[in-house]
Amino acid sequence: MQIEFSPSELMQIGMAGVMRRISAIQKQRSPQHGIRPDAEWQADIEGILGEYALAKYLNRFWSPIVGRLDTDMGDVHGFQVRATPWRNGCLIINKKDPDDDVFILVTGENTTGKRWTLRGWLYGRDAKNERFWTAKQKDRYAYFVPQDQLQPLETMFNGS
């Protein structure tokens, strides 16, 4: 399922990403999950792009939560979103991610940023399979689940 953003939506998303980054700076948060310090601004904006794409797909109001590290409520209406600008990117799950949470992969087009695709979903426990455990960059181990191993969105949302 492909989601396209209008220029005004991209402006809102960008501002929310900036607010999220500034909140992290104020709280002196260290980079998480191997994100390089020089990529944190981009990661915050891309994360919100993914979250907004899911909210738009669900046709539900969503407001980005800025400054919250816990994910008890999920990113969007109880779901966890993992976003990457790489069209062929994997769903990345960390050992500490909750087993019972639903994780949804959203990929983008890293040239314009306006078109993002919801690729599929998995429960955390299903993603934590040793065959997916690897390091895509030095000392950054996680579960990297290929897109062909994800459940189709229709099985989760029944065409919402």
Number of C-alpha atoms within 10 A of each C-alpha: 14 13 17 15 17 10 10 9 14 17 12 15 23 19 14 20 24 18 19 21 21 16 15 19 12 9 10 9 11 11 13 9 12 12 12 10 11 9 10 17 16 14 19 21 22 24 21 26 31 29 27 27 28 27 17 15 16 15 10 12 10 15 13 16 13 15 15 10 9 8 14 11 11 14 24 22 14 13 19 25 24 22 28 22 22 14 15 13 18 23 28 23 25 16 14 8 14 16 16 11 18 19 26 26 27 31 27 26 15 14 9 9 15 17 18 27 20 22 22 21 27 24 19 22 15 14 26 21 12 10 10 18 18 14 12 11 8 7 9 12 18 21 22 22 23 15 17 10 14 20 15 18 18 12 10 13 9 8 9 9
